[in-house]
Amino acid sequence: MEELLELRSYIEQGRTADALFIVDELTEMAKEDKINKIESFMVILLMHLIKSHAEQKMTSSWQRSVRFAVHEIQKSNKRRESGGFYLEESQLEEHLAEQIPFALREAAIEAFGGAYTHKQIASMIDIETIKQQALHYILHGIPEDDE
């Protein structure tokens, strides 16, 4: 809110360069918020895919969580006014990779009733396959036969 008041003041004073600097800061802050939201849903998506691959099953609850996470990632990633996306495919893949360690730790708490560490869970799965599955779901949606 403080930035908006400062922006207004700069505009009223004709300080265009200062006003544009504030606009750039606000734009960057908004983008960072979008990316943080996307990353949060990536963790949920990856966590459920990791559990599914480790336990070799997919519960209806996990399916709902996967669908919801994919929906929220797709919705958050889409630029409303200008079209396009906040994160392109290569950036999505990079951000997915960054979320894997946290998602593994969270999945280990839930998979097999918490009986295995995140390192043990990691040894049970092919994380690259999971990352590619998650990326495919984000880019193309979830095929009906996967639901």
N, C-alpha and C positions, 0 to 999 in steps of 0.2 A: 504494500500500500504506500509506503514511504517513497518508493521509486516513482509511482504514478504522480504523486504530488510534486516531486522534484521535476519530473518530465513536464508537467503543466507549467511550472514556474519557468523552466527554460524556454518553452514555447512562447509564453507571454512576454518574456524578455528578449525574444528574438535570438536566443543562443542556440542556433540550429545544430552546430557540431556537438554541443553538450547533450541536446535532446536526442540526437541520433545515437550517441553513445549509450544513453539509457535504454533506447529502443532495442539496440543490439544486446544489451545485458538481459532485458526482459525476454527477448526471443530465445536466448541461450538457456535461461532459467526454465522456460516453458518446455524446451526440447529435452533438457535434462530430466524434468519431471516425467515426461512421456516415456523416456528410456528407462527410468527407474521403475515405472509401472509395468512396462513390458518385461523387464528382467524379473520382477516379482512373479509374474505369471509364468515365465519360463521355468523358474524353480519348481512351481507346482506341476507344470507339464512334465518336466524331466523326472521329478520325484516319482510320479505315478508310472511313467514309462519304465523307470529303473525297477520299481517294485514288481511291475508286471513281467518284465524280462527275467528278473531273479526268481520269482515264484512261479513263473510260467503259467500265469493265469491273469485274468482281468476281471475284477469285480465290477458290478454295476455302479458302485460308488466311485471307483477309480475312473470308469468310463465317463461319468458325468463331470468329474473334475477335469479330465483331459479335454473334453468338449468345451467346457466353460473357459479353461485357460487358453485354448486355441482361439476361441471367439474373442476373448478380451485382448489377446495379443494382436489379432487382426484388426480389431476396432481401434485400439490405441495407436497402432502403427500407421494408420491411414490419415493423411493430411486432409482435413475437411474442405477448406477453401481452395487451396492451390492444387489439390490432387497430389498424387505420388505418395511416398512413404517417408517416415522419419528414418527408418533403417532399411537399407536395401539388402538383398539376399546375402552378400558376403558379410555385411555387418551383423545381420541376424545370426549367421553361423558363428561369428566371432563372439557375440554376446552369449549365445548358447554355451559355447565352450567355457566361457568365464564362469557360468553358473553351475557347471557340473560338480565341482567339489562340494559346494554347499548342498546341492540337491542330493548327492550321494550320502552325505551325513544325515540329512533329513529322512531319506528313504531307509537308511539302516535302522533308524529308530522305530519305524513302522513295519518293515518287511520281516517276515518270520517272527513276529512278536518281539522284535528287537534283539533276537538271539545272536546276530552277527554284527561285527564292526563294519564301518564303511569300507575299509580295505578288503574285508572278506566279501562283501557285496560286490565291490568292483571286480574282484577276481571271478565272479559268477556270470558276468555280463560282458557284452561287447559294447563299450560306451560309444564308439564311433557309429555303430548301427543305430543306437538310441538317439544320438545327436542328429543323424540324418533322417530318422523317422520323425523326430520333433520338427526339424526344419521343413520336411515335406508337408506335415500337417499345417504348419503356420502358412506356408506358401499356397497350398492347394486345398486345404480343408481336410477333414477326416472322411475317408471313403466309407460308404454305408456298411460294407462288409466288415469294417474294423470296429463298428459301433456295437 
